[in-house]
């Protein structure tokens, strides 16, 4: 039984005060939500305050990126131990906005992933194809490359600590969601890759979240798919009401 994860990726939004206020408001909602894990990913500046506000609750706090080195001359980057020090439980790695805005490669994703695991963080590793790949029938090939490159060298037990997020780039912030069936098909493909690389037990246990224009009005259809183990949500995670509705997605 895979416990679903509802995660809000706040990207470059929210001050410290807004972050604390938001977490205070969702804590009671998360406390009642035994059906899923709740995670928020504020910007770096608000992480320590977020972790303090979330302390003792079941709201996980995620960073949006990580550097692989323990420390060093890397202006603007944040080391794994710094995220742990700030109180993070999770870290998003390889988001398409990092891949596209900062040219992040699968090899860098892999180094970040290993560093996050070594620091005891739960990595949320993002993969996803661009529209041209989808339209030219290259989705499977692109995801295989990202999966194999990003997750290279992991042991099955390390793999069992990660969460995968499938985020088709064409669905992010566009209002254009993959249909539940389309997302589920792609999740099956990712789970097959996991099976080949890490084995049946690990593949059937790994949580694969869908991300890309998830909203309160489409989350039910997505979550009804056996293959979809949660959502990584951008825009609709920024308001308490809509994030609350996502946490309490329609269930049978
Ligand atoms: P939207 O939900 O705004 O499409 O963003 C998805 C996303 O990128 C989450 O990481």
Boltz pocket constraint, residues with backbone or C-beta under 6 A from the ligand:
constraints:
  - pocket:
      binder: B
      contacts: [[A, 9], [A, 95], [A, 167], [A, 171], [A, 172], [A, 173], [A, 174], [A, 175], [A, 211], [A, 212], [A, 213], [A, 214], [A, 232], [A, 233], [A, 234], [A, 235], [A, 236]]
      max_distance: 6.0
